[in-house]
Amino acid sequence: MPVPIPRQRDIPAAERGPAPTVTHDGAVAAPAPHTTTTEPKETTVEKDTHRTTAHHGAGSGPLTLLLIEDDPAGSPIVPRLLDSAGKPIRVRTARNLTEAERLLTDDVHCILLDLALPAPSRTGTPAGSDSGDGEGDDELAVLKHVLRLAPRHAVLALTASGDAERGAEAVRVGAQDYLFRDELDGRLLSRAIRYAVERKRSDVAERRLAEGRLRAQENRRLERGLLPTPLLDGSTLHFAARYRPGRSRALLGGDFYDAVRTPDGTVHAMIGDVCGHGPDEAALGVELRIAWRALTLAGLCGDDLLNTLQQVLEHERTNDEIFATLCTVDISPDGRHAGLCLAGHPSPLVITPQRPARLLPYDNNGPALGLLPGARWPRTQVELGSRWSLMLYTDGLIEGRVGDGGERLGQDGMVDMVRRQLDRGLHGEELLRAAVNEARTLNGGELNDDVAVVMLERRP
């Protein structure tokens, strides 16, 4: 009997690379060294499928079969089996399930199981007796036990000649195929092993693909549901927004925004940024946005609102180093005036017919939320006029690079960029889309941080 190899149950050989070779005298030869490369983390289904299929060519090394039979010495199986490349198939033998579990290491590709083995029993329960879970009198209990023990290994069921019904039931339960014990020969078994391994590989890849698609659909549904729908019924202002998370293939990042109209006709808008751009930051951003909306509709504003938001952040953040920047504006019912509060956030950009696009005053910028207990956030009154556009944004838009020198776009560069878009006659959603795309172009590729941009416009 081959010497058992220490168990490594992470990824079976059928799903990863070549296994260590067991020599004729039972020694274990180390696998050939390989070069480790560093590549970006991938979470897509295609990556998993590639990993599953990449190691099943002719150069994958010999296949390993684990035979589970109570009398392996009397087995009619031909000792020397060959795979499709003419390499010998290594055979390990186990007389019972306890021994099989010890020999079931990750370099095993396929299990050949004799269905005539005694049914497994729980501790203290004799084999073949009723264990209380419905398997004591189940003629496929031994197969079900092996499938639970090795859920990612290919399994061949071995049954008596003429017992095709039992073999077919074994396939329905989870085996890849069944074979008749009395009609078995080396050539048939070699072909059956290869087929079982490939079928299991295909099943695993198909399941992963389906699971990945389902997970992606659920994530998209969840993240779309978390993006805000502005509550601006009754307002004459035009609203537009663009959102681009920094996480690859995500829909939601650490940036957040919202806009609501209160019963007195005031339109409140805000945009914020939780430091970082992972799923935890995205979740915290959603909590802050929902809290802001609830507090605003309840009548809070200015210091009272921001102090309460800071308490929410301090309670919900995962560590004391996490903070969030925030910009809030409240636009008077007549649309001609606005109050501005900045909590460590870049100042909005305003566009009016009389003057070129420019930044609003930011001298009274208070600290970011979560940095200073008891902080104050002054409110600055701003005159807007009868026709204007107000653009709120996060720092992901202005921190992109410009050219090869490492210089950042910055707020001044952003103002110049927006002026160019205005000269082209763009406004609203078109202007925001063009601004984000140009920032990406100047950066030489995708921006590293989350980007959120909001535009409010008054067009008499």
Rosetta blueprint (number, residue, H / E / L):
1 M L
2 P L
3 V L
4 P L
5 I L
6 P L
7 R L
8 Q L
9 R L
10 D L
11 I L
12 P L
13 A H
14 A H
15 E H
16 R L
17 G L
18 P L
19 A L
20 P L
21 T E
22 V E
23 T L
24 H L
25 D L
26 G L
27 A L
28 V E
29 A E
30 A L
31 P L
32 A L
33 P L
34 H L
35 T L
36 T L
37 T L
38 T L
39 E L
40 P L
41 K L
42 E L
43 T L
44 T L
45 V H
46 E H
47 K H
48 D H
49 T H
50 H H
51 R H
52 T H
53 T H
54 A L
55 H L
56 H L
57 G L
58 A H
59 G H
60 S H
61 G L
62 P L
63 L L
64 T E
65 L E
66 L E
67 L E
68 I E
69 E L
70 D L
71 D L
72 P H
73 A H
74 G H
75 S L
76 P L
77 I L
78 V L
79 P L
80 R L
81 L E
82 L E
83 D L
84 S L
85 A L
86 G L
87 K L
88 P E
89 I E
90 R E
91 V E
92 R E
93 T E
94 A E
95 R L
96 N L
97 L H
98 T H
99 E H
100 A H
101 E H
102 R H
103 L H
104 L L
105 T L
106 D L
107 D L
108 V L
109 H L
110 C E
111 I E
112 L E
113 L E
114 D E
115 L L
116 A L
117 L L
118 P L
119 A L
120 P L
121 S L
122 R L
123 T L
124 G L
125 T L
126 P L
127 A L
128 G L
129 S L
130 D L
131 S L
132 G L
133 D L
134 G L
135 E L
136 G L
137 D L
138 D L
139 E L
140 L L
141 A H
142 V H
143 L H
144 K H
145 H H
146 V H
147 L H
148 R H
149 L H
150 A L
151 P L
152 R L
153 H L
154 A E
155 V E
156 L E
157 A E
158 L E
159 T E
160 A L
161 S L
162 G L
163 D L
164 A H
165 E H
166 R H
167 G H
168 A H
169 E H
170 A H
171 V H
172 R H
173 V H
174 G L
175 A L
176 Q L
177 D E
178 Y E
179 L E
180 F E
181 R H
182 D H
183 E H
184 L L
185 D L
186 G H
187 R H
188 L H
189 L H
190 S H
191 R H
192 A H
193 I H
194 R H
195 Y H
196 A H
197 V H
198 E H
199 R H
200 K H
201 R H
202 S H
203 D H
204 V H
205 A H
206 E H
207 R H
208 R H
209 L H
210 A H
211 E H
212 G H
213 R H
214 L H
215 R H
216 A H
217 Q H
218 E H
219 N H
220 R H
221 R H
222 L H
223 E H
224 R H
225 G H
226 L H
227 L L
228 P L
229 T L
230 P L
231 L E
232 L L
233 D L
234 G L
235 S L
236 T L
237 L L
238 H E
239 F E
240 A E
241 A E
242 R E
243 Y E
244 R E
245 P L
246 G L
247 R L
248 S L
249 R L
250 A L
251 L L
252 L L
253 G L
254 G L
255 D E
256 F E
257 Y E
258 D E
259 A E
260 V E
261 R E
262 T L
263 P L
264 D L
265 G L
266 T L
267 V E
268 H E
269 A E
270 M E
271 I E
272 G E
273 D E
274 V E
275 C L
276 G L
277 H L
278 G L
279 P H
280 D H
281 E H
282 A H
283 A H
284 L H
285 G H
286 V H
287 E H
288 L H
289 R H
290 I H
291 A H
292 W H
293 R H
294 A H
295 L H
296 T H
297 L H
298 A L
299 G L
300 L L
301 C L
302 G H
303 D H
304 D H
305 L H
306 L H
307 N H
308 T H
309 L H
310 Q H
311 Q H
312 V H
313 L H
314 E H
315 H H
316 E H
317 R L
318 T L
319 N L
320 D L
321 E L
322 I L
323 F L
324 A E
325 T E
326 L E
327 C E
328 T E
329 V E
330 D E
331 I E
332 S L
333 P L
334 D L
335 G L
336 R L
337 H E
338 A E
339 G E
340 L E
341 C E
342 L E
343 A E
344 G L
345 H L
346 P L
347 S L
348 P L
349 L E
350 V E
351 I E
352 T L
353 P L
354 Q L
355 R L
356 P L
357 A L
358 R E
359 L E
360 L L
361 P L
362 Y L
363 D L
364 N L
365 N L
366 G E
367 P L
368 A L
369 L E
370 G L
371 L L
372 L L
373 P L
374 G L
375 A L
376 R L
377 W L
378 P L
379 R L
380 T E
381 Q E
382 V E
383 E E
384 L L
385 G L
386 S L
387 R L
388 W E
389 S E
390 L E
391 M E
392 L E
393 Y E
394 T L
395 D L
396 G L
397 L L
398 I L
399 E L
400 G L
401 R E
402 V E
403 G L
404 D L
405 G L
406 G L
407 E E
408 R E
409 L L
410 G H
411 Q H
412 D H
413 G H
414 M H
415 V H
416 D H
417 M H
418 V H
419 R H
420 R H
421 Q H
422 L H
423 D H
424 R L
425 G L
426 L L
427 H L
428 G H
429 E H
430 E H
431 L H
432 L H
433 R H
434 A H
435 A H
436 V H
437 N H
438 E H
439 A H
440 R H
441 T H
442 L H
443 N H
444 G L
445 G L
446 E L
447 L L
448 N L
449 D L
450 D L
451 V E
452 A E
453 V E
454 V E
455 M E
456 L E
457 E E
458 R E
459 R L
460 P L
